[in-house]
Amino acid sequence: MKWICLVFIVLISPKNHAEIIKLCSLERPGLSQGDGSGYYWDLLRAVYEAEGVTVEYSSAPFKRCLALVESKMVDGAVAVFRTPDRAKKFIYPKSRLSFSSYGIVHLKQTAFDKLENIESKVGIMRGYDFSAWLPSYLPVTTLSDNFQAVEMLKTKRIEYHADDLQGFNLTLKKMGEQPEKFVSREFHVRDLFVPMTNDVRGQRLADKFDSGIDKALQNGELEKLIRKHELVISLLPDFH
């Protein structure tokens, strides 16, 4: 009898039926931090918990995350552009995770009129595709993250930095820097997704993302997280 009761408890236990999704992200201050905090991780937990799925997070360089998805060592990568090449390798949800307002950041005392006239080095993030808006002939310096970009701008080892403006501002906040010392100009807006493995499981998890993010809107969780993280841009216009 004791054995039968034990089997019954195991069978009805919710934890035994919970699916796990493994996601990888570049560590982004305020968005996807290494300890599992940040807007992206909070939103993804809300999205997938509404679908009965538990999120397991990990951090790695951007290109490494994509390689892990392609090799099916993780289920998806966080905050990734859609490109023709990636569309062949991964399954994308219909809904976007967020979007990036890309531009140039520089110290207040530095100025430029047009992108084409920049002659000093421009910092860019390793592994990101800037071909859609950044002229290919500009002199660039490859950086590992926005922390490095801030320090190099302050010490004038670079005069300009090209990146997601919201992500850069969140880095300034994390570092305790004064935002008014920096000037940013937007040049390009691009959608960000959570591409999944190119298989049946990846399609199912992509569908669950679409369903879960709609539920996050309906139950007010999306708006709550946007307020909590003090985001300047958000997904709310997608649903109006």
Stockholm file with secondary structure:
# STOCKHOLM 1.0

chainA/1-240         MKWICLVFIVLISPKNHAEIIKLCSLERPGLSQGDGSGYYWDLLRAVYEAEGVTVEYSSAPFKRCLALVESKMVDGAVAVFRTPDRAKKFIYPKSRLSFSSYGIVHLKQTAFDKLENIESKVGIMRGYDFSAWLPSYLPVTTLSDNFQAVEMLKTKRIEYHADDLQGFNLTLKKMGEQPEKFVSREFHVRDLFVPMTNDVRGQRLADKFDSGIDKALQNGELEKLIRKHELVISLLPDFH
#=GR chainA/1-240 SS CHHHHHHHHHHHCGGGTCEEEEEEECCBTTTBCTTSCSHHHHHHHHHHHTTTEEEEEEECCHHHHHHHHHTTSSSEESSBCCCHHHHHHEECCSSCSEEEEEEEEEETTCCCSCGGGCCSCEEEETTCCCTTTSCTTSCEEEESCHHHHHHHHHTTSCSEEEEEHHHHHHHHHHHTCCGGGEEEEEEEEEEEBCCEESSHHHHHHHHHHHHHHHHHHHTTHHHHHHHHTTCSSCSGGGGC
#=GC SS_cons         CHHHHHHHHHHHCGGGTCEEEEEEECCBTTTBCTTSCSHHHHHHHHHHHTTTEEEEEEECCHHHHHHHHHTTSSSEESSBCCCHHHHHHEECCSSCSEEEEEEEEEETTCCCSCGGGCCSCEEEETTCCCTTTSCTTSCEEEESCHHHHHHHHHTTSCSEEEEEHHHHHHHHHHHTCCGGGEEEEEEEEEEEBCCEESSHHHHHHHHHHHHHHHHHHHTTHHHHHHHHTTCSSCSGGGGC
//
